[in-house]
Amino acid sequence: MAEHLAFRGPITVISNACASGANAIGHAWELVRRGRAERVFAGGYDALSQLVFAGFDALKALSPTYCRPFDAHRDGLGLGEGAAILALESLDHAQRRGAVILGEIAGYGAATDSHHLTQPHPNGDAAFDSMQAACASAGLSPDQIDYVNAHGTGTPLNDSAEAAAITRWAGARAASLPVSSIKSGIGHLLGAAGAVEAVACLMALCGQWLPPMSTVRTPDPSCVFPLIVEPTERRFRCALTNSFGFGGANATLILRRWE
């Protein structure tokens, strides 16, 4: 891409498992907000291959049916492939060139869970830390978050750990905080997941609707928060999106509607 578009700036490749796309966007945001760059292209991509399929099959992480995030009978993830690239820039730069502003990245947090190579900590400790860090950088409290796009892979261990982390992070807000995972519709895009799901959140903010999980039939009792299971129109301002990867990589982005 750099060669095709004649970019001359630095290139950073972030390979951080399924948190890669979110980490890349978060890193780009930090470059812009600290004045080290006026404009950055950032995102993620991943493609299906026999090696990837065989690896997840060996881990017995693939669903033989379909991906059902936060369903009591979930039995694994479904692989997908895709890509998303965002142009991040300072407000001054965007206004000077007359850009159509899709939204604002308000916060970013990252944390590492050293519990296990592939399994998250049962209490979702690092997931909790990354959500806390994102809110701190945005200057927002959980009460000001209107929607959570969960990592929600549909595996028994990930979803229970993330549900525990969301409940602990949100506190009393959890009972009324809408949550869904678009992996129910597009599968797990691995290194691209964080970037594609950030774009989905921007689309939802622009259109004022909440992405549904049409595959959920029996919500897991551990989900004290409402799950979005059908298309829902909703006026909202702030979305939080989680991306968690093998090796304990955890990343969270907060996106805000541009008024």
C-alpha positions in Angstrom: 0.0 0.0 0.0 2.8 2.4 0.9 4.4 1.8 -2.5 1.2 2.1 -4.4 0.2 5.4 -2.7 3.8 6.7 -2.6 3.8 7.1 1.2 7.2 8.2 2.6 6.4 8.1 6.3 7.3 5.4 8.8 5.6 2.0 8.6 4.8 0.0 11.8 3.5 -3.6 11.6 1.7 -4.7 14.7 1.3 -8.4 15.0 -0.5 -8.9 18.3 -2.9 -11.7 17.5 -6.6 -10.8 17.4 -5.9 -7.5 19.1 -3.7 -6.3 16.2 -6.3 -4.2 14.3 -7.4 -2.4 17.5 -3.8 -1.9 18.6 -2.9 -0.4 15.2 -5.7 2.1 15.4 -4.9 2.9 19.0 -1.2 3.4 18.1 -2.1 5.7 15.2 -4.4 7.7 17.5 -1.6 8.2 19.9 0.7 9.5 17.1 -1.9 12.0 16.0 -2.9 13.2 19.5 0.7 13.7 20.5 1.5 15.7 17.4 3.9 13.2 15.9 1.8 12.9 12.8 -1.1 14.8 11.2 -2.5 11.9 9.3 -2.1 8.1 9.7 -3.5 5.1 7.8 -4.2 2.3 10.2 -6.1 -0.9 10.3 -5.9 -4.6 9.9 -6.4 -7.5 7.6 -6.3 -11.3 7.6 -7.1 -14.0 5.2 -8.2 -17.6 5.6 -5.6 -20.3 5.0 -5.2 -24.0 5.7 -2.7 -23.3 8.4 -5.0 -21.0 10.3 -7.9 -23.4 9.9 -5.8 -26.3 11.0 -4.5 -24.4 14.0 -7.9 -23.5 15.4 -9.2 -27.0 14.6 -6.4 -28.5 16.6 -7.3 -26.2 19.5 -10.9 -27.5 19.2 -12.0 -23.9 19.1 -14.1 -24.0 15.9 -17.9 -24.4 16.1 -19.3 -27.3 14.1 -22.5 -25.3 13.7 -22.4 -21.5 13.8 -21.0 -18.8 16.0 -23.3 -17.9 18.9 -21.6 -15.3 21.1 -22.9 -15.2 24.7 -25.4 -18.0 24.0 -25.7 -20.6 26.8 -25.1 -23.3 24.2 -22.2 -21.7 22.3 -19.6 -24.2 21.1 -16.9 -22.3 19.3 -15.9 -19.6 16.8 -16.4 -19.3 13.1 -13.5 -18.0 11.0 -13.9 -15.1 8.6 -11.7 -12.9 6.6 -11.6 -9.3 5.8 -9.8 -5.9 6.1 -10.4 -2.4 7.2 -8.3 0.7 7.0 -9.1 4.1 8.7 -7.6 7.5 7.9 -6.9 9.1 11.3 -6.0 12.8 11.4 -6.1 15.8 13.5 -9.3 17.9 13.5 -7.4 20.9 12.0 -6.1 18.8 9.1 -9.5 17.2 8.4 -11.2 20.5 8.3 -8.5 22.1 6.1 -9.0 19.5 3.4 -12.8 19.4 3.8 -12.9 15.8 4.9 -16.2 14.0 5.7 -15.6 13.2 9.4 -17.2 9.8 10.2 -16.5 9.9 13.9 -13.9 10.5 16.7 -11.7 8.1 18.5 -12.0 9.2 22.1 -10.0 6.7 24.0 -7.7 3.7 23.8 -6.5 1.2 26.3 -4.3 -2.0 26.3 -3.4 -4.6 28.8 -1.6 -7.9 29.0 -3.0 -11.1 30.6 -0.1 -13.5 31.4 -2.6 -16.2 32.6 -2.3 -18.6 29.7 -1.1 -18.8 26.1 -4.6 -19.2 24.6 -7.1 -19.0 27.5 -8.2 -15.7 29.1 -8.1 -15.3 32.8 -11.5 -16.6 34.1 -12.3 -13.2 35.7 -11.3 -11.3 32.6 -8.7 -9.3 34.5 -6.8 -7.9 31.5 -10.0 -7.2 29.7 -11.2 -5.2 32.6 -7.9 -3.3 32.7 -8.0 -2.4 29.0 -11.6 -1.1 29.3 -10.6 0.9 32.4 -7.6 2.3 30.5 -9.6 3.3 27.5 -12.1 5.2 29.7 -9.3 6.9 31.6 -7.7 8.1 28.3 -11.1 9.3 27.1 -12.1 11.0 30.3 -15.3 9.0 30.4 -17.0 6.8 32.9 -18.9 3.5 32.1 -22.1 5.5 32.7 -21.2 7.5 29.6 -20.7 4.5 27.3 -23.9 3.8 25.3 -23.0 0.5 23.6 -20.3 -2.2 23.8 -19.2 -4.2 20.8 -17.8 -7.2 22.6 -14.9 -9.4 21.4 -17.5 -12.1 21.8 -15.9 -15.0 19.9 -18.6 -17.6 20.8 -16.1 -19.8 22.7 -17.1 -20.9 26.2 -14.1 -19.5 27.9 -13.8 -16.2 26.1 -17.4 -15.1 26.5 -17.7 -16.0 30.2 -14.5 -14.1 31.0 -15.5 -11.1 28.9 -19.0 -11.1 30.5 -17.3 -11.0 33.9 -15.0 -8.2 32.9 -17.9 -6.1 31.4 -20.0 -6.6 34.5 -17.2 -5.6 36.8 -16.2 -2.6 34.7 -19.7 -1.3 34.1 -20.9 -1.8 37.7 -24.5 -0.7 38.1 -24.6 0.5 34.5 -24.3 -3.2 33.3 -28.0 -3.9 33.8 -28.9 -1.4 31.1 -25.8 -1.4 28.8 -26.5 -2.8 25.3 -23.9 -5.4 24.2 -23.4 -7.4 21.0 -20.7 -9.1 19.0 -20.8 -8.7 15.2 -18.8 -12.0 15.0 -22.1 -13.7 14.9 -22.6 -12.3 11.4 -19.1 -12.0 9.9 -17.1 -14.6 11.9 -13.8 -14.0 13.6 -11.5 -12.0 11.4 -8.4 -12.5 13.6 -5.9 -9.8 13.0 -8.5 -7.7 11.1 -11.2 -8.1 13.8 -10.4 -5.0 15.8 -10.2 -2.7 12.7 -13.4 -4.1 11.0 -15.3 -3.9 14.3 -14.2 -0.3 14.8 -15.6 0.5 11.4 -18.9 -1.3 12.3 -19.1 0.9 15.4 -18.6 4.0 13.3 -21.3 2.9 10.9 -23.6 2.3 13.8 -22.9 5.7 15.3 -23.5 7.4 11.9 -26.7 5.5 11.3 -27.9 5.5 15.0 -28.6 1.7 15.2 -27.1 -1.2 17.3 -25.6 -4.2 15.5 -27.6 -7.4 16.4 -26.6 -11.0 17.1 -29.2 -13.0 15.2 -27.7 -16.3 16.2 -28.4 -16.0 19.9 -31.3 -18.1 21.2 -30.6 -18.7 24.9 -28.6 -15.9 26.5 -26.0 -17.1 29.0 -27.2 -16.4 32.5 -23.8 -14.8 33.3 -24.8 -11.9 31.0 -26.4 -9.4 33.3 -26.3 -6.9 30.5 -29.0 -6.8 27.7 -27.9 -8.5 24.5 -28.9 -7.0 21.1 -30.4 -9.9 19.2 -32.4 -8.0 16.5 -31.8 -4.8 14.5 -32.4 -1.9 16.9 -32.6 1.8 16.2 -31.0 3.7 19.0 -29.7 7.3 19.5 -26.3 7.0 21.1 -23.1 8.9 21.3 -20.3 6.6 22.5 -19.4 3.1 21.6 -16.7 0.9 23.2 -15.2 -2.0 21.2 -13.1 -4.8 22.7 -10.4 -6.9 20.9 -8.7 -9.7 22.8 -6.0 -12.0 21.4 -3.9 -15.1 22.2 -0.9 -14.5 24.3 -2.9 -12.3 26.6 -3.2 -9.2 24.2 -6.2 -7.0 25.1 -7.2 -3.8 23.5 -10.1 -1.4 23.8 -11.2 1.5 21.7 -13.8 4.1 22.4 -15.5 5.9 19.5 -17.7 8.9 19.6 -20.3 10.2 17.2 -19.2 13.4 15.4 -21.7 16.1 16.1 
